[in-house]
Amino acid sequence: MDLRPVEKAYTDQAVSAGSVIKNVLGVLKLDRRRAETEVVKVWNQTIDPAVTEHAQPSGIRKGTLFVSVDSSVWLDEIVRYRRHEILKRMQLAMSRDMIQKISFRIG
């Protein structure tokens, strides 16, 4: 019995483990989750502790870092006086492509 045609059929259908893992990671969006985790870590290390007590990153989407602030007083303080400094620090720590702008909101 010649099994070569059957073996060839299985070989043609074989998919590399690397491509399967890449597809699974893409579906699970682990790269995005890892980036969000890294943003929180960098935020807590590079931003003034007085600010981090009242404002924490809540997500990143299409180059915009979303930050939740616990009160309107701190929102006003950050937006008026610290927005540009925070953006520059985060861009230096992460990358300019990853964080292009920051959106602050109460929440």
C-alpha positions as CSV (number, residue, x, y, z in Angstrom):
1,M,0.0,0.0,0.0
2,D,1.4,3.4,-1.1
3,L,0.8,6.1,1.6
4,R,2.7,8.9,-0.2
5,P,-0.4,10.6,-1.5
6,V,-2.0,10.6,1.9
7,E,1.2,11.9,3.5
8,K,1.5,14.7,0.9
9,A,-2.1,15.7,1.6
10,Y,-1.4,16.1,5.3
11,T,1.9,18.0,4.6
12,D,0.1,20.4,2.3
13,Q,-2.5,21.2,5.1
14,A,0.1,21.6,7.8
15,V,0.4,25.0,9.3
16,S,3.4,26.2,11.2
17,A,3.1,26.6,15.0
18,G,4.4,30.2,14.7
19,S,1.5,31.2,12.4
20,V,-1.0,29.6,14.7
21,I,0.4,31.3,17.7
22,K,0.5,34.7,15.9
23,N,-3.2,34.3,14.9
24,V,-4.2,33.3,18.4
25,L,-2.3,36.3,19.9
26,G,-4.0,38.5,17.3
27,V,-7.4,37.3,18.3
28,L,-6.7,37.7,22.0
29,K,-5.2,41.2,21.4
30,L,-2.4,40.4,23.8
31,D,-0.1,43.0,22.2
32,R,-2.6,45.7,23.0
33,R,-3.1,44.4,26.6
34,R,0.7,44.2,27.1
35,A,1.1,47.8,25.8
36,E,-1.7,49.0,28.2
37,T,0.0,47.3,31.1
38,E,3.3,48.9,30.1
39,V,1.7,52.3,29.9
40,V,0.4,52.1,33.5
41,K,3.8,51.0,34.7
42,V,5.6,53.8,32.8
43,W,3.0,56.3,34.0
44,N,3.5,55.4,37.7
45,Q,7.3,55.7,37.2
46,T,7.6,58.9,35.2
47,I,4.7,61.1,36.3
48,D,4.7,63.2,39.5
49,P,3.2,61.1,42.4
50,A,0.9,64.0,43.2
51,V,-0.7,63.5,39.8
52,T,-0.7,59.7,39.8
53,E,-2.7,59.7,43.1
54,H,-5.5,61.4,41.2
55,A,-5.1,60.3,37.5
56,Q,-4.4,56.9,36.0
57,P,-4.4,55.7,32.4
58,S,-7.5,53.8,31.5
59,G,-6.6,52.7,27.9
60,I,-4.8,53.5,24.7
61,R,-6.5,53.5,21.3
62,K,-5.1,54.7,17.9
63,G,-2.4,56.8,19.5
64,T,-4.5,58.4,22.1
65,L,-3.8,57.7,25.8
66,F,-7.0,58.0,27.8
67,V,-6.6,59.0,31.4
68,S,-9.2,58.9,34.2
69,V,-9.0,61.7,36.7
70,D,-10.8,61.5,40.1
71,S,-12.1,65.1,40.4
72,S,-12.8,68.2,38.3
73,V,-10.3,70.2,40.3
74,W,-7.5,67.8,39.3
75,L,-8.8,67.6,35.8
76,D,-8.5,71.4,35.5
77,E,-5.0,71.4,37.1
78,I,-3.7,68.7,34.7
79,V,-5.3,70.1,31.5
80,R,-4.2,73.7,32.2
81,Y,-0.7,73.2,33.6
82,R,0.6,69.7,33.2
83,R,-0.8,68.3,29.9
84,H,2.2,69.1,27.7
85,E,4.7,68.0,30.3
86,I,2.9,64.7,30.8
87,L,2.6,64.1,27.0
88,K,6.3,64.7,26.5
89,R,7.3,62.4,29.4
90,M,5.1,59.6,28.1
91,Q,6.3,60.0,24.5
92,L,9.9,59.8,25.7
93,A,9.3,56.8,27.8
94,M,7.1,54.8,25.4
95,S,7.4,56.2,21.9
96,R,6.0,59.1,19.9
97,D,4.1,56.7,17.6
98,M,2.4,54.9,20.4
99,I,1.2,58.0,22.3
100,Q,0.4,60.9,20.0
101,K,-2.1,62.7,22.3
102,I,-3.7,62.4,25.7
103,S,-7.4,62.7,26.6
104,F,-8.3,63.4,30.2
105,R,-11.7,62.7,31.6
106,I,-13.4,62.4,35.0
107,G,-14.1,58.8,35.9
